[in-house]
Amino acid sequence: MEQEKKVRVAITQGDTNGVGYEVIFKAFEDPAMLELCTPIIYGSPKAAAYHAKALGLDMQLAIIKNAGEAQDGRLNLLAVIEEEVKIDLGEPTPESSEAAQKAIDRAIDDYKNGAFDALVTAPVSKNTIKGFNGHTNYLERRMNDGQQGLTILTNEDLRVALVTNNVAIKDVAEAITKQKIVEKATIFQKALRRDFRISSPRIAVLALNPRCGEDGVLGDEEQEIIKPAVDELVAQGIQAFGPYAADDFFGTYSYYRFDGVLAMYHDQGQTPFKALTTESGVRFTAGLSIVRTAPAHGPIFNQAGRNLTDAGSMRNAIYTAIDIVRNRQNFDEPLQNPLPKLYHEKRDESEKVRFRAPGEGRGQHRPNEGRQQEAAQEQKPETV
């Protein structure tokens, strides 16, 4: 049997004054990582050497000029920047931001030419890169293929997507529309099926206002925007439920009963995710042709060069990228020559009752009820 080809993973260096090189190097301290993929770091040999020395790490790098020279079994570093890069550990500078952007731009160009299979981005400082509002938005523009991206935060137990991202709180309500919720949830559902191989994903949609707006007393977005969006998703065959009040939803462990959670804004999704995920969280950009993941932390400037940062999140970002590449291949292969459907699937409408949001004919769950009754009442959709 022909040996399965290793996934080629491009890894951008991130802000050169942050912890990017530290978490990359630490992720590959285990030689077994090189058995899983062929890594290609997009960065600066001199910046890499500086960080290795500051951290006291003995890193053996294969310096290459283009991705085609990448060797299996080696930690390859593609020299995007040949000249000296001024390093000021612990603070973003125009030089460090320019170095980060050069690595991202070169990686995107190489992906368009088929040079690698997946992209993992080390953290950058958005504020210092001109025209940069996060990797997802930047990739949408640079890929220029009309596809819309969606940020998904993922770990072993939880997947959270955001309707709005990097939007000021005062602008969130105006930014939330029925159309946007439907668009984001549709991308989310497709990603859960194709990228995570969940056969029949269930998505919980969170409310915007406290206590779901209390019938309009605290806001009418639930009645006028979010609930109609959920109804439209259900009409399209997507298993969407809600809206759920975020505090009760996470406080009663209700997320265990769903395959994905769609939050309305940044802190509503990010805060509980990071509280539940200490050092293993991953960001994934769904909806694009490119598979892009990243650690769920930022450049952590106050730890740069001090050998304090755990590499678990970066390591899991690499694992996730590899898994998604394989999952897409396995998902797409049967669709090349589909068999005719020989049966009609019977839907169990009782699920709509079991997963109704509070106020839809069912009371609130008691604390921990989801965990205690899950085995008896539910079985999660089988993952492949």
TORKOL-4160 file (C-alpha; in steps of 0.2 Angstrom, whole numbers, padded with zeros to 4 digits, m for minus):
384
<pt num="1" X="0000" Y="0000" Z="0000"/>
<pt num="2" X="0007" Y="0017" Z="m0005"/>
<pt num="3" X="0012" Y="0027" Z="0010"/>
<pt num="4" X="0000" Y="0042" Z="0014"/>
<pt num="5" X="0009" Y="0058" Z="0009"/>
<pt num="6" X="0013" Y="0070" Z="0023"/>
<pt num="7" X="0003" Y="0086" Z="0025"/>
<pt num="8" X="0014" Y="0101" Z="0021"/>
<pt num="9" X="0010" Y="0114" Z="0034"/>
<pt num="10" X="0016" Y="0132" Z="0032"/>
<pt num="11" X="0018" Y="0142" Z="0048"/>
<pt num="12" X="0020" Y="0161" Z="0048"/>
<pt num="13" X="0032" Y="0168" Z="0061"/>
<pt num="14" X="0020" Y="0181" Z="0068"/>
<pt num="15" X="0026" Y="0197" Z="0076"/>
<pt num="16" X="0045" Y="0195" Z="0078"/>
<pt num="17" X="0044" Y="0204" Z="0095"/>
<pt num="18" X="0031" Y="0192" Z="0102"/>
<pt num="19" X="0031" Y="0173" Z="0107"/>
<pt num="20" X="0028" Y="0166" Z="0089"/>
<pt num="21" X="0045" Y="0158" Z="0087"/>
<pt num="22" X="0045" Y="0152" Z="0105"/>
<pt num="23" X="0029" Y="0142" Z="0103"/>
<pt num="24" X="0034" Y="0136" Z="0085"/>
<pt num="25" X="0051" Y="0129" Z="0092"/>
<pt num="26" X="0043" Y="0121" Z="0107"/>
<pt num="27" X="0030" Y="0113" Z="0097"/>
<pt num="28" X="0043" Y="0104" Z="0087"/>
<pt num="29" X="0054" Y="0099" Z="0101"/>
<pt num="30" X="0045" Y="0082" Z="0100"/>
<pt num="31" X="0053" Y="0073" Z="0085"/>
<pt num="32" X="0036" Y="0064" Z="0083"/>
<pt num="33" X="0029" Y="0081" Z="0076"/>
<pt num="34" X="0040" Y="0078" Z="0061"/>
<pt num="35" X="0032" Y="0062" Z="0058"/>
<pt num="36" X="0015" Y="0070" Z="0056"/>
<pt num="37" X="0019" Y="0084" Z="0044"/>
<pt num="38" X="0032" Y="0093" Z="0034"/>
<pt num="39" X="0033" Y="0110" Z="0042"/>
<pt num="40" X="0038" Y="0126" Z="0032"/>
<pt num="41" X="0041" Y="0141" Z="0043"/>
<pt num="42" X="0039" Y="0158" Z="0034"/>
<pt num="43" X="0051" Y="0170" Z="0042"/>
<pt num="44" X="0068" Y="0176" Z="0045"/>
<pt num="45" X="0083" Y="0165" Z="0048"/>
<pt num="46" X="0091" Y="0179" Z="0058"/>
<pt num="47" X="0076" Y="0183" Z="0069"/>
<pt num="48" X="0074" Y="0164" Z="0072"/>
<pt num="49" X="0092" Y="0162" Z="0077"/>
<pt num="50" X="0090" Y="0177" Z="0089"/>
<pt num="51" X="0075" Y="0169" Z="0097"/>
<pt num="52" X="0083" Y="0152" Z="0099"/>
<pt num="53" X="0098" Y="0160" Z="0107"/>
<pt num="54" X="0087" Y="0170" Z="0119"/>
<pt num="55" X="0077" Y="0155" Z="0124"/>
<pt num="56" X="0092" Y="0144" Z="0126"/>
<pt num="57" X="0085" Y="0132" Z="0113"/>
<pt num="58" X="0096" Y="0122" Z="0101"/>
<pt num="59" X="0086" Y="0122" Z="0085"/>
<pt num="60" X="0091" Y="0113" Z="0069"/>
<pt num="61" X="0084" Y="0123" Z="0054"/>
<pt num="62" X="0084" Y="0119" Z="0036"/>
<pt num="63" X="0085" Y="0136" Z="0028"/>
<pt num="64" X="0077" Y="0136" Z="0011"/>
<pt num="65" X="0073" Y="0149" Z="m0003"/>
<pt num="66" X="0056" Y="0142" Z="m0009"/>
<pt num="67" X="0043" Y="0129" Z="m0003"/>
<pt num="68" X="0048" Y="0116" Z="m0016"/>
<pt num="69" X="0065" Y="0114" Z="m0007"/>
<pt num="70" X="0056" Y="0108" Z="0010"/>
<pt num="71" X="0062" Y="0092" Z="0016"/>
<pt num="72" X="0052" Y="0079" Z="0026"/>
<pt num="73" X="0059" Y="0075" Z="0043"/>
<pt num="74" X="0066" Y="0093" Z="0045"/>
<pt num="75" X="0060" Y="0109" Z="0052"/>
<pt num="76" X="0061" Y="0120" Z="0036"/>
<pt num="77" X="0063" Y="0139" Z="0037"/>
<pt num="78" X="0059" Y="0148" Z="0021"/>
<pt num="79" X="0069" Y="0164" Z="0021"/>
<pt num="80" X="0056" Y="0177" Z="0017"/>
<pt num="81" X="0067" Y="0191" Z="0025"/>
<pt num="82" X="0086" Y="0189" Z="0022"/>
<pt num="83" X="0091" Y="0206" Z="0030"/>
<pt num="84" X="0093" Y="0210" Z="0048"/>
<pt num="85" X="0077" Y="0212" Z="0058"/>
<pt num="86" X="0078" Y="0223" Z="0073"/>
<pt num="87" X="0071" Y="0214" Z="0088"/>
<pt num="88" X="0064" Y="0223" Z="0102"/>
<pt num="89" X="0057" Y="0209" Z="0113"/>
<pt num="90" X="0040" Y="0213" Z="0122"/>
<pt num="91" X="0033" Y="0227" Z="0111"/>
<pt num="92" X="0026" Y="0228" Z="0094"/>
<pt num="93" X="0036" Y="0240" Z="0082"/>
<pt num="94" X="0034" Y="0245" Z="0063"/>
<pt num="95" X="0048" Y="0233" Z="0059"/>
<pt num="96" X="0041" Y="0218" Z="0068"/>
<pt num="97" X="0024" Y="0221" Z="0060"/>
<pt num="98" X="0031" Y="0223" Z="0043"/>
<pt num="99" X="0041" Y="0207" Z="0045"/>
<pt num="100" X="0025" Y="0198" Z="0051"/>
<pt num="101" X="0015" Y="0204" Z="0036"/>
<pt num="102" X="0029" Y="0199" Z="0023"/>
<pt num="103" X="0028" Y="0181" Z="0030"/>
<pt num="104" X="0009" Y="0181" Z="0028"/>
<pt num="105" X="0009" Y="0188" Z="0011"/>
<pt num="106" X="0022" Y="0176" Z="0004"/>
<pt num="107" X="0013" Y="0161" Z="0012"/>
<pt num="108" X="m0003" Y="0167" Z="0003"/>
<pt num="109" X="0005" Y="0168" Z="m0013"/>
<pt num="110" X="0013" Y="0151" Z="m0011"/>
<pt num="111" X="m0003" Y="0143" Z="m0007"/>
<pt num="112" X="m0011" Y="0150" Z="m0023"/>
<pt num="113" X="0003" Y="0141" Z="m0032"/>
<pt num="114" X="0000" Y="0124" Z="m0023"/>
<pt num="115" X="0015" Y="0125" Z="m0012"/>
<pt num="116" X="0007" Y="0118" Z="0004"/>
<pt num="117" X="m0009" Y="0111" Z="0011"/>
<pt num="118" X="m0012" Y="0121" Z="0027"/>
<pt num="119" X="m0008" Y="0137" Z="0035"/>
<pt num="120" X="m0004" Y="0140" Z="0053"/>
<pt num="121" X="m0002" Y="0158" Z="0058"/>
<pt num="122" X="0008" Y="0163" Z="0074"/>
<pt num="123" X="0001" Y="0178" Z="0083"/>
<pt num="124" X="0002" Y="0196" Z="0077"/>
<pt num="125" X="m0003" Y="0213" Z="0084"/>
<pt num="126" X="m0017" Y="0219" Z="0073"/>
<pt num="127" X="m0015" Y="0237" Z="0078"/>
<pt num="128" X="0002" Y="0240" Z="0070"/>
<pt num="129" X="m0002" Y="0232" Z="0053"/>
<pt num="130" X="m0010" Y="0244" Z="0041"/>
<pt num="131" X="m0026" Y="0238" Z="0034"/>
<pt num="132" X="m0026" Y="0223" Z="0045"/>
<pt num="133" X="m0041" Y="0218" Z="0055"/>
<pt num="134" X="m0037" Y="0200" Z="0059"/>
<pt num="135" X="m0031" Y="0185" Z="0049"/>
<pt num="136" X="m0049" Y="0180" Z="0044"/>
<pt num="137" X="m0053" Y="0197" Z="0036"/>
<pt num="138" X="m0036" Y="0198" Z="0028"/>
<pt num="139" X="m0037" Y="0181" Z="0020"/>
<pt num="140" X="m0054" Y="0185" Z="0013"/>
<pt num="141" X="m0047" Y="0200" Z="0004"/>
<pt num="142" X="m0030" Y="0192" Z="m0002"/>
<pt num="143" X="m0038" Y="0176" Z="m0008"/>
<pt num="144" X="m0050" Y="0187" Z="m0018"/>
<pt num="145" X="m0062" Y="0172" Z="m0023"/>
<pt num="146" X="m0078" Y="0179" Z="m0016"/>
<pt num="147" X="m0078" Y="0166" Z="m0001"/>
<pt num="148" X="m0083" Y="0172" Z="0016"/>
<pt num="149" X="m0073" Y="0167" Z="0031"/>
<pt num="150" X="m0079" Y="0162" Z="0049"/>
<pt num="151" X="m0069" Y="0162" Z="0065"/>
<pt num="152" X="m0071" Y="0146" Z="0075"/>
<pt num="153" X="m0064" Y="0143" Z="0092"/>
<pt num="154" X="m0062" Y="0125" Z="0095"/>
<pt num="155" X="m0055" Y="0112" Z="0108"/>
<pt num="156" X="m0060" Y="0094" Z="0112"/>
<pt num="157" X="m0077" Y="0099" Z="0120"/>
<pt num="158" X="m0082" Y="0116" Z="0112"/>
<pt num="159" X="m0084" Y="0124" Z="0096"/>
<pt num="160" X="m0089" Y="0143" Z="0096"/>
<pt num="161" X="m0091" Y="0154" Z="0081"/>
<pt num="162" X="m0094" Y="0172" Z="0081"/>
<pt num="163" X="m0108" Y="0182" Z="0071"/>
<pt num="164" X="m0098" Y="0198" Z="0073"/>
<pt num="165" X="m0079" Y="0199" Z="0076"/>
<pt num="166" X="m0068" Y="0214" Z="0081"/>
<pt num="167" X="m0083" Y="0225" Z="0082"/>
<pt num="168" X="m0085" Y="0238" Z="0096"/>
<pt num="169" X="m0098" Y="0234" Z="0108"/>
<pt num="170" X="m0108" Y="0250" Z="0104"/>
<pt num="171" X="m0109" Y="0244" Z="0086"/>
<pt num="172" X="m0113" Y="0226" Z="0089"/>
<pt num="173" X="m0133" Y="0227" Z="0089"/>
<pt num="174" X="m0133" Y="0237" Z="0073"/>
<pt num="175" X="m0121" Y="0224" Z="0065"/>
<pt num="176" X="m0132" Y="0209" Z="0069"/>
<pt num="177" X="m0144" Y="0206" Z="0055"/>
<pt num="178" X="m0155" Y="0191" Z="0051"/>
<pt num="179" X="m0146" Y="0188" Z="0035"/>
<pt num="180" X="m0129" Y="0189" Z="0044"/>
<pt num="181" X="m0134" Y="0176" Z="0057"/>
<pt num="182" X="m0141" Y="0164" Z="0043"/>
<pt num="183" X="m0125" Y="0166" Z="0033"/>
<pt num="184" X="m0113" Y="0163" Z="0047"/>
<pt num="185" X="m0123" Y="0148" Z="0054"/>
<pt num="186" X="m0123" Y="0141" Z="0036"/>
<pt num="187" X="m0104" Y="0142" Z="0035"/>
<pt num="188" X="m0103" Y="0135" Z="0052"/>
<pt num="189" X="m0114" Y="0120" Z="0048"/>
<pt num="190" X="m0104" Y="0116" Z="0032"/>
<pt num="191" X="m0088" Y="0117" Z="0042"/>
<pt num="192" X="m0094" Y="0105" Z="0056"/>
<pt num="193" X="m0099" Y="0092" Z="0042"/>
<pt num="194" X="m0084" Y="0094" Z="0031"/>
<pt num="195" X="m0070" Y="0100" Z="0042"/>
<pt num="196" X="m0074" Y="0091" Z="0058"/>
<pt num="197" X="m0084" Y="0076" Z="0050"/>
<pt num="198" X="m0099" Y="0078" Z="0061"/>
<pt num="199" X="m0113" Y="0070" Z="0051"/>
<pt num="200" X="m0128" Y="0079" Z="0058"/>
<pt num="201" X="m0122" Y="0094" Z="0068"/>
<pt num="202" X="m0133" Y="0104" Z="0080"/>
<pt num="203" X="m0130" Y="0122" Z="0083"/>
<pt num="204" X="m0135" Y="0132" Z="0098"/>
<pt num="205" X="m0138" Y="0151" Z="0094"/>
<pt num="206" X="m0135" Y="0163" Z="0108"/>
<pt num="207" X="m0146" Y="0178" Z="0112"/>
<pt num="208" X="m0139" Y="0196" Z="0112"/>
<pt num="209" X="m0148" Y="0203" Z="0127"/>
<pt num="210" X="m0148" Y="0198" Z="0145"/>
<pt num="211" X="m0162" Y="0184" Z="0148"/>
<pt num="212" X="m0166" Y="0184" Z="0130"/>
<pt num="213" X="m0173" Y="0202" Z="0130"/>
<pt num="214" X="m0187" Y="0197" Z="0142"/>
<pt num="215" X="m0200" Y="0198" Z="0128"/>
<pt num="216" X="m0194" Y="0215" Z="0122"/>
<pt num="217" X="m0191" Y="0224" Z="0139"/>
<pt num="218" X="m0172" Y="0222" Z="0138"/>
<pt num="219" X="m0171" Y="0223" Z="0119"/>
<pt num="220" X="m0181" Y="0216" Z="0104"/>
<pt num="221" X="m0167" Y="0208" Z="0094"/>
<pt num="222" X="m0171" Y="0191" Z="0099"/>
<pt num="223" X="m0189" Y="0192" Z="0093"/>
<pt num="224" X="m0186" Y="0202" Z="0077"/>
<pt num="225" X="m0169" Y="0196" Z="0071"/>
<pt num="226" X="m0162" Y="0181" Z="0080"/>
<pt num="227" X="m0177" Y="0169" Z="0082"/>
<pt num="228" X="m0183" Y="0173" Z="0064"/>
<pt num="229" X="m0165" Y="0168" Z="0058"/>
<pt num="230" X="m0166" Y="0152" Z="0068"/>
<pt num="231" X="m0183" Y="0148" Z="0060"/>
<pt num="232" X="m0176" Y="0151" Z="0043"/>
<pt num="233" X="m0161" Y="0140" Z="0046"/>
<pt num="234" X="m0173" Y="0126" Z="0052"/>
<pt num="235" X="m0183" Y="0128" Z="0036"/>
<pt num="236" X="m0167" Y="0126" Z="0026"/>
<pt num="237" X="m0163" Y="0109" Z="0035"/>
<pt num="238" X="m0150" Y="0115" Z="0047"/>
<pt num="239" X="m0152" Y="0110" Z="0065"/>
<pt num="240" X="m0152" Y="0126" Z="0074"/>
<pt num="241" X="m0159" Y="0130" Z="0091"/>
<pt num="242" X="m0162" Y="0145" Z="0102"/>
<pt num="243" X="m0159" Y="0159" Z="0106"/>
<pt num="244" X="m0152" Y="0154" Z="0122"/>
<pt num="245" X="m0146" Y="0167" Z="0136"/>
<pt num="246" X="m0127" Y="0165" Z="0137"/>
<pt num="247" X="m0125" Y="0165" Z="0155"/>
<pt num="248" X="m0137" Y="0151" Z="0158"/>
<pt num="249" X="m0131" Y="0142" Z="0143"/>
<pt num="250" X="m0113" Y="0140" Z="0149"/>
<pt num="251" X="m0118" Y="0140" Z="0167"/>
<pt num="252" X="m0128" Y="0124" Z="0165"/>
<pt num="253" X="m0116" Y="0116" Z="0154"/>
<pt num="254" X="m0129" Y="0116" Z="0139"/>
<pt num="255" X="m0115" Y="0117" Z="0127"/>
<pt num="256" X="m0111" Y="0098" Z="0129"/>
<pt num="257" X="m0128" Y="0095" Z="0121"/>
<pt num="258" X="m0123" Y="0104" Z="0104"/>
<pt num="259" X="m0109" Y="0102" Z="0091"/>
<pt num="260" X="m0107" Y="0121" Z="0089"/>
<pt num="261" X="m0112" Y="0137" Z="0098"/>
<pt num="262" X="m0115" Y="0153" Z="0088"/>
<pt num="263" X="m0111" Y="0168" Z="0098"/>
<pt num="264" X="m0117" Y="0186" Z="0093"/>
<pt num="265" X="m0101" Y="0195" Z="0098"/>
<pt num="266" X="m0082" Y="0193" Z="0102"/>
<pt num="267" X="m0083" Y="0193" Z="0121"/>
<pt num="268" X="m0099" Y="0183" Z="0122"/>
<pt num="269" X="m0090" Y="0168" Z="0113"/>
<pt num="270" X="m0072" Y="0171" Z="0118"/>
<pt num="271" X="m0074" Y="0174" Z="0137"/>
<pt num="272" X="m0082" Y="0157" Z="0141"/>
<pt num="273" X="m0071" Y="0148" Z="0128"/>
<pt num="274" X="m0055" Y="0155" Z="0136"/>
<pt num="275" X="m0062" Y="0151" Z="0153"/>
<pt num="276" X="m0065" Y="0133" Z="0149"/>
<pt num="277" X="m0049" Y="0131" Z="0138"/>
<pt num="278" X="m0033" Y="0136" Z="0147"/>
<pt num="279" X="m0019" Y="0131" Z="0135"/>
<pt num="280" X="m0026" Y="0120" Z="0121"/>
<pt num="281" X="m0038" Y="0131" Z="0111"/>
<pt num="282" X="m0037" Y="0134" Z="0093"/>
<pt num="283" X="m0043" Y="0147" Z="0080"/>
<pt num="284" X="m0049" Y="0140" Z="0064"/>
<pt num="285" X="m0055" Y="0150" Z="0049"/>
<pt num="286" X="m0069" Y="0141" Z="0041"/>
<pt num="287" X="m0077" Y="0145" Z="0024"/>
<pt num="288" X="m0062" Y="0147" Z="0014"/>
<pt num="289" X="m0052" Y="0136" Z="0002"/>
<pt num="290" X="m0037" Y="0138" Z="0012"/>
<pt num="291" X="m0036" Y="0128" Z="0029"/>
<pt num="292" X="m0030" Y="0141" Z="0042"/>
<pt num="293" X="m0028" Y="0138" Z="0060"/>
<pt num="294" X="m0019" Y="0148" Z="0074"/>
<pt num="295" X="m0016" Y="0146" Z="0093"/>
<pt num="296" X="m0030" Y="0154" Z="0103"/>
<pt num="297" X="m0018" Y="0167" Z="0111"/>
<pt num="298" X="m0010" Y="0183" Z="0105"/>
<pt num="299" X="0008" Y="0188" Z="0104"/>
<pt num="300" X="0009" Y="0189" Z="0123"/>
<pt num="301" X="0023" Y="0202" Z="0123"/>
<pt num="302" X="0026" Y="0202" Z="0141"/>
<pt num="303" X="0032" Y="0184" Z="0140"/>
<pt num="304" X="0042" Y="0186" Z="0124"/>
<pt num="305" X="0060" Y="0179" Z="0126"/>
<pt num="306" X="0057" Y="0173" Z="0143"/>
<pt num="307" X="0054" Y="0155" Z="0140"/>
<pt num="308" X="0037" Y="0155" Z="0149"/>
<pt num="309" X="0024" Y="0152" Z="0136"/>
<pt num="310" X="0016" Y="0135" Z="0134"/>
<pt num="311" X="0016" Y="0128" Z="0116"/>
<pt num="312" X="0000" Y="0118" Z="0118"/>
<pt num="313" X="m0011" Y="0129" Z="0108"/>
<pt num="314" X="0001" Y="0130" Z="0094"/>
<pt num="315" X="0004" Y="0111" Z="0094"/>
<pt num="316" X="m0015" Y="0109" Z="0094"/>
<pt num="317" X="m0017" Y="0122" Z="0079"/>
<pt num="318" X="m0005" Y="0111" Z="0069"/>
<pt num="319" X="m0014" Y="0095" Z="0074"/>
<pt num="320" X="m0031" Y="0103" Z="0069"/>
<pt num="321" X="m0024" Y="0109" Z="0052"/>
<pt num="322" X="m0018" Y="0092" Z="0048"/>
<pt num="323" X="m0035" Y="0084" Z="0053"/>
<pt num="324" X="m0045" Y="0096" Z="0043"/>
<pt num="325" X="m0034" Y="0093" Z="0027"/>
<pt num="326" X="m0037" Y="0075" Z="0029"/>
<pt num="327" X="m0056" Y="0077" Z="0034"/>
<pt num="328" X="m0059" Y="0088" Z="0018"/>
<pt num="329" X="m0050" Y="0075" Z="0007"/>
<pt num="330" X="m0061" Y="0061" Z="0015"/>
<pt num="331" X="m0077" Y="0071" Z="0014"/>
<pt num="332" X="m0074" Y="0077" Z="m0004"/>
<pt num="333" X="m0068" Y="0060" Z="m0012"/>
<pt num="334" X="m0085" Y="0051" Z="m0012"/>
<pt num="335" X="m0093" Y="0067" Z="m0019"/>
<pt num="336" X="m0083" Y="0065" Z="m0035"/>
<pt num="337" X="m0093" Y="0050" Z="m0040"/>
<pt num="338" X="m0109" Y="0051" Z="m0030"/>
<pt num="339" X="m0121" Y="0036" Z="m0028"/>
<pt num="340" X="m0139" Y="0038" Z="m0031"/>
<pt num="341" X="m0149" Y="0040" Z="m0015"/>
<pt num="342" X="m0159" Y="0024" Z="m0011"/>
<pt num="343" X="m0168" Y="0030" Z="0004"/>
<pt num="344" X="m0177" Y="0045" Z="0012"/>
<pt num="345" X="m0170" Y="0050" Z="0029"/>
<pt num="346" X="m0184" Y="0051" Z="0042"/>
<pt num="347" X="m0181" Y="0066" Z="0054"/>
<pt num="348" X="m0185" Y="0065" Z="0072"/>
<pt num="349" X="m0195" Y="0080" Z="0076"/>
<pt num="350" X="m0194" Y="0076" Z="0095"/>
<pt num="351" X="m0177" Y="0084" Z="0095"/>
<pt num="352" X="m0184" Y="0101" Z="0092"/>
<pt num="353" X="m0193" Y="0098" Z="0108"/>
<pt num="354" X="m0178" Y="0092" Z="0118"/>
<pt num="355" X="m0168" Y="0107" Z="0112"/>
<pt num="356" X="m0180" Y="0121" Z="0113"/>
<pt num="357" X="m0173" Y="0137" Z="0121"/>
<pt num="358" X="m0181" Y="0143" Z="0137"/>
<pt num="359" X="m0197" Y="0152" Z="0134"/>
<pt num="360" X="m0202" Y="0140" Z="0119"/>
<pt num="361" X="m0213" Y="0129" Z="0129"/>
<pt num="362" X="m0199" Y="0122" Z="0140"/>
<pt num="363" X="m0192" Y="0128" Z="0157"/>
<pt num="364" X="m0174" Y="0131" Z="0160"/>
<pt num="365" X="m0162" Y="0117" Z="0163"/>
<pt num="366" X="m0157" Y="0114" Z="0181"/>
<pt num="367" X="m0138" Y="0116" Z="0184"/>
<pt num="368" X="m0128" Y="0101" Z="0178"/>
<pt num="369" X="m0144" Y="0093" Z="0171"/>
<pt num="370" X="m0136" Y="0092" Z="0154"/>
<pt num="371" X="m0122" Y="0082" Z="0160"/>
<pt num="372" X="m0132" Y="0071" Z="0171"/>
<pt num="373" X="m0145" Y="0066" Z="0159"/>
<pt num="374" X="m0135" Y="0067" Z="0143"/>
<pt num="375" X="m0131" Y="0049" Z="0142"/>
<pt num="376" X="m0149" Y="0043" Z="0145"/>
<pt num="377" X="m0158" Y="0056" Z="0134"/>
<pt num="378" X="m0145" Y="0060" Z="0120"/>
<pt num="379" X="m0132" Y="0053" Z="0110"/>
<pt num="380" X="m0121" Y="0065" Z="0100"/>
<pt num="381" X="m0120" Y="0063" Z="0081"/>
<pt num="382" X="m0106" Y="0051" Z="0077"/>
<pt num="383" X="m0090" Y="0058" Z="0071"/>
<pt num="384" X="m0080" Y="0050" Z="0057"/>
